[in-house]
Amino acid sequence: MRVGALCAGYGGLELGLQLAGIDTDLVWVAETDKHASAVLDARFGVPNLGDLTEIADPPQVDAITAGFPCQPVSHAGRRAGIDDERWLIRDVVSVARRAGAQWLFLENVRGLLTANQGDAFGQVLDALAEGGFDAEWACVRADQSVGACHRRDRWFAVAHADGAGSEAWGDARRASQLEDGGEPVGHTPSVAYACGERHGGGQDGGEVGCVDGGAEGEASQRQRARQVPVDRGAASVADADSPGRGEQCGSVPVEQKLRSPERGGSQVGWGDYADAIARWEWASGRCAPAPVTDSKLSSRFVEWMMGLPDGWVTGAGLSRSQELKMLGNGVVPQQAAAAYGWLLEQIGEMDEG
């Protein structure tokens, strides 16, 4: 599957597709931030098309990824939403159409659902529908879906061109595992509990929904989008095949940390966060780096929290502040893999039905 990446950041969505077992060939990226561009060039080495609003004739691809700017709808910002100059969803869909993409893999913050009293999300659905895309979406938390040590509640969507269902997906949709010899980024547990199948109204639940393609107005699309609370429940991330099994973190094996709250000789006193840290060590297969360097938050520790390979961002020669800004805006690849894997299953079931 040939992929073009819009608003690519450090490439978290692209890593997520690989983790989901999708055979991808990243053809180009579009990123304007010079520091993120440096990381993309170092890790992927593909052409950077720059500002997506100025892409007139993009190279043809099968799929587009886009963690389109969250600042307009984030609770951490002014929430100007559709009035923000960084509100780019229609540009994203327009580039996808010009590139001939049959698939869109999207990501944003959960605040997308409520910004502008719902008008922002209505415009997302409307843009997809006008572009001829059907879509399935879900809000997925990183801690509940893949055992991350932080919540990071995010909205993910898989959109496919009308008529490009599971048959068109073909061999690219495989059994959520990499080909023999592939190098996964950490360890992603089964997605069975990423967006579990038990429906209920728990406070920790998310929402799932869908939208059908077609040239309809925003209000109609908002009415047709369905929101169903999902109770994902709690599930262990321990897995006998985890690459972290038996690895020493500090002076205490990971599995011992999972069995007992007593950390004994651990080199870092994690306090109330000990269980969450141990869980992510187990799931990612990597020991947590020291959280503080020179009395400051370590960007290498944040990189680990985000599920990235050691040095993915921190080995690109950037300053600590540049690294932290990029990591703060990034995507947990394992979380994206779990979300997209589940959404593709839903699309497959709909097509079979």
C-alpha positions in Angstrom: 0.0 0.0 0.0 1.5 3.3 -1.1 1.1 6.0 1.6 1.3 9.7 1.7 1.5 11.4 5.1 0.0 14.8 5.8 0.8 16.7 9.0 3.2 13.9 9.6 4.9 15.0 12.8 7.5 12.4 13.7 5.7 9.7 11.8 3.6 8.1 14.6 0.7 7.1 12.4 2.9 5.6 9.8 4.6 3.5 12.5 1.1 2.6 13.7 0.1 1.2 10.3 3.2 -1.0 10.3 2.4 -2.2 13.8 -1.1 -3.0 12.7 0.3 -5.5 10.2 -0.3 -3.4 7.1 2.3 -3.7 4.4 3.1 0.0 3.6 5.4 1.9 1.4 5.7 5.6 2.5 6.0 7.6 -0.7 6.0 11.1 0.6 5.3 13.3 3.6 3.9 16.8 4.0 5.2 18.6 7.1 6.0 22.3 7.6 7.7 22.2 11.0 11.4 22.2 10.4 12.3 20.0 13.4 9.7 17.4 12.6 10.9 17.5 9.0 14.4 16.7 10.2 13.2 13.6 12.1 11.1 12.5 9.1 14.1 12.9 6.8 16.3 10.9 9.1 13.9 8.1 9.7 12.1 7.8 6.3 14.2 9.7 3.8 11.2 10.4 1.4 10.3 13.7 -0.3 8.6 16.3 1.8 5.9 18.2 -0.1 5.7 20.9 2.6 2.5 22.9 3.1 -0.5 20.7 2.4 -2.6 23.7 1.4 -0.3 24.3 -1.5 -0.1 20.7 -2.9 -1.6 20.9 -6.4 -0.5 17.6 -7.9 0.5 15.1 -5.3 2.1 11.7 -6.3 -0.6 9.0 -6.5 -1.0 6.9 -3.4 -3.4 4.3 -2.1 -3.8 5.8 1.4 -3.3 9.1 3.2 -2.5 9.5 6.9 -3.3 12.7 8.6 -3.0 13.7 12.3 -4.5 17.0 11.2 -3.7 20.0 13.5 -5.4 19.5 16.9 -4.7 23.0 18.2 -8.0 24.5 16.9 -10.0 22.0 19.0 -7.7 21.1 21.9 -8.8 21.9 25.4 -5.3 23.2 26.0 -5.8 26.0 23.4 -8.3 28.7 22.6 -10.6 26.2 20.9 -11.3 28.5 18.0 -12.1 25.4 16.0 -13.5 26.1 12.6 -12.4 29.8 12.9 -8.7 28.8 13.4 -6.4 29.2 10.4 -5.1 25.7 11.2 -8.4 24.1 10.6 -7.4 22.0 7.6 -9.8 19.0 7.3 -11.1 20.1 3.9 -7.6 20.5 2.6 -6.7 17.0 3.9 -9.7 15.5 2.0 -8.9 17.6 -1.1 -5.3 16.3 -1.2 -6.5 12.8 -0.7 -8.8 13.0 -3.6 -6.2 14.5 -5.9 -3.7 11.8 -4.9 -6.3 9.1 -5.8 -6.2 7.7 -2.3 -8.9 5.1 -1.5 -8.1 5.2 2.3 -7.7 7.9 4.9 -6.3 7.2 8.4 -7.1 10.2 10.6 -6.2 11.2 14.2 -7.0 14.1 16.5 -7.8 14.9 20.1 -11.1 14.0 21.7 -12.0 17.7 21.9 -12.7 17.5 18.2 -16.2 16.1 19.1 -17.3 19.1 21.1 -15.5 22.1 19.6 -17.8 24.9 18.3 -20.8 23.1 19.9 -20.3 20.2 17.6 -19.9 22.2 14.4 -16.2 21.3 14.0 -16.9 17.6 14.1 -19.9 18.2 11.8 -17.5 19.7 9.3 -15.2 16.7 9.5 -18.0 14.4 8.7 -19.3 16.7 6.0 -15.8 17.0 4.3 -15.5 13.2 4.3 -18.9 12.7 2.8 -18.4 15.3 0.1 -15.1 13.7 -0.7 -17.0 10.4 -1.3 -15.6 8.7 1.8 -17.4 6.4 4.2 -15.9 6.5 7.7 -15.7 4.6 11.0 -14.4 6.4 14.0 -13.6 5.7 17.7 -12.1 7.4 20.7 -9.4 5.2 22.2 -7.3 5.7 25.3 -3.6 4.7 25.3 -3.7 3.2 28.7 -6.8 1.1 28.2 -5.9 0.0 24.6 -2.3 -0.9 24.8 -1.3 -0.5 28.5 0.5 2.8 28.2 1.4 4.7 31.4 -0.7 7.7 30.4 -4.3 8.2 29.4 -3.9 10.1 26.0 -7.5 9.9 24.9 -7.6 10.3 21.1 -10.0 10.2 18.2 -9.1 7.9 15.3 -11.0 7.3 12.0 -10.6 5.1 9.0 -12.3 6.4 5.9 -12.5 4.6 2.6 -13.7 5.7 -0.8 -17.2 4.6 -1.6 -17.0 1.1 -2.9 -13.5 0.5 -1.6 -14.5 -2.0 1.2 -12.8 -5.1 2.4 -12.4 -6.6 -1.1 -10.4 -3.7 -2.3 -8.3 -3.8 0.8 -7.1 -7.2 -0.3 -3.8 -8.6 0.9 -2.9 -5.3 2.7 -5.3 -6.2 5.5 -3.6 -9.0 7.3 -3.9 -10.6 10.7 -2.5 -7.7 12.8 1.1 -9.0 12.7 4.2 -8.0 10.8 5.6 -10.2 8.1 8.4 -12.6 9.2 11.5 -10.6 9.9 9.7 -7.4 10.5 10.8 -5.2 13.4 7.8 -4.1 15.5 8.0 -0.9 17.5 7.6 -2.4 21.0 4.9 -4.9 21.6 1.2 -4.4 20.9 -1.1 -6.7 22.8 -4.3 -8.0 21.2 -6.7 -5.3 20.1 -9.5 -7.3 21.5 -9.8 -4.9 24.4 -8.7 -1.8 22.5 -12.3 -0.9 21.7 -14.0 -3.8 23.4 -17.3 -5.2 22.3 -19.3 -4.8 25.5 -21.5 -1.7 25.2 -22.2 0.2 28.4 -22.2 3.7 29.8 -19.0 3.7 31.9 -17.3 7.0 32.6 -14.1 5.6 31.1 -15.9 4.5 27.9 -15.3 6.1 24.6 -17.6 6.6 21.5 -17.6 4.9 18.2 -19.4 6.1 15.1 -19.7 6.0 11.4 -20.6 8.3 8.5 -21.6 7.4 5.0 -20.2 9.2 1.9 -22.4 11.4 -0.1 -22.9 15.1 -0.8 -25.0 16.1 2.2 -24.9 19.1 4.5 -23.3 19.2 7.9 -26.5 19.1 9.9 -27.6 15.9 8.1 -24.2 14.3 8.7 -24.3 15.1 12.4 -27.7 13.5 12.6 -26.6 10.4 10.8 -23.4 10.0 12.9 -24.1 7.6 15.7 -22.4 7.8 19.1 -22.3 4.6 21.1 -20.5 4.5 24.5 -18.0 1.6 24.7 -16.9 0.0 27.9 -13.4 -1.2 27.2 -13.0 -2.6 30.7 -9.7 -3.5 32.2 -7.3 -6.1 30.7 -3.8 -7.3 31.5 -1.1 -6.3 29.1 1.0 -9.2 30.2 1.9 -11.5 27.4 4.1 -14.5 27.4 5.6 -13.5 24.1 6.4 -9.9 25.1 9.9 -9.0 24.3 10.1 -7.4 27.7 9.5 -10.7 29.6 12.2 -11.3 32.2 14.2 -8.2 31.2 15.7 -6.4 34.2 14.4 -2.9 34.8 16.4 -1.4 37.6 17.1 -4.4 39.9 13.6 -5.9 39.7 12.3 -8.1 36.8 9.4 -6.6 34.9 7.1 -9.6 35.7 7.9 -9.2 39.4 6.9 -5.6 39.2 3.5 -6.7 37.8 3.0 -9.2 40.5 3.8 -7.1 43.5 3.5 -3.4 44.4 6.8 -3.7 46.3 9.6 -2.4 44.0 12.4 -3.1 46.4 15.6 -2.1 44.7 14.2 -0.3 41.8 16.4 2.6 40.8 13.6 5.1 40.5 10.9 5.7 43.1 7.8 6.0 40.9 5.4 6.3 43.8 1.8 6.3 42.7 2.9 5.8 39.1 4.8 2.6 39.7 2.1 0.2 38.4 1.5 2.3 35.3 5.3 2.5 34.6 5.7 -1.3 35.1 2.8 -2.0 32.8 4.2 0.0 30.0 7.7 -1.5 30.5 6.1 -4.9 30.0 3.9 -3.9 27.0 6.6 -2.0 25.2 9.4 -4.4 26.0 11.7 -1.6 27.2 12.7 -0.3 30.6 11.8 3.2 31.5 14.6 5.7 31.2 15.3 8.1 34.0 12.5 10.7 34.0 14.7 13.6 35.0 18.0 14.8 33.5 19.9 17.8 35.0 16.8 18.5 37.1 14.6 18.7 34.0 12.0 16.4 32.4 13.9 14.0 30.2 12.8 14.0 26.5 14.1 10.5 26.3 11.7 9.5 29.0 8.8 11.2 27.2 9.9 9.4 24.0 9.6 6.1 25.9 6.2 7.1 27.2 5.1 7.7 23.6 6.1 4.1 22.6 8.8 5.2 20.2 12.1 3.4 19.6 14.9 4.8 21.7 16.4 7.8 19.8 13.6 8.1 17.2 13.2 11.8 18.1 16.0 12.3 20.7 18.7 11.1 18.3 18.0 13.7 15.6 20.2 16.4 17.1 17.5 18.7 18.3 17.3 20.7 21.5 15.4 19.3 24.5 12.6 21.9 24.1 12.2 21.1 20.4 12.0 17.4 21.2 9.4 17.8 23.9 7.2 20.0 21.7 7.3 17.4 19.0 6.6 14.5 21.4 3.8 16.4 23.0 2.0 16.8 19.6 2.7 13.2 18.6 0.9 9.8 18.3 1.5 6.6 20.3 2.1 4.1 17.4 0.8 1.1 19.4 -2.4 3.0 20.2 -2.9 3.9 16.6 -2.3 0.3 15.6 -4.9 -0.9 18.0 -7.5 1.7 16.9 -7.0 1.2 13.2 -6.9 -2.6 13.5 -10.3 -2.5 15.3 -11.8 0.0 12.9 -10.8 -2.1 9.9 -12.4 -5.1 11.5 -15.7 -3.1 11.7 -15.4 -2.0 8.1 -14.8 -5.7 7.1 -17.9 -6.8 9.1 -20.0 -4.1 7.5 -19.0 -5.1 4.0 -19.6 -8.8 4.7 -23.0 -7.9 6.1 
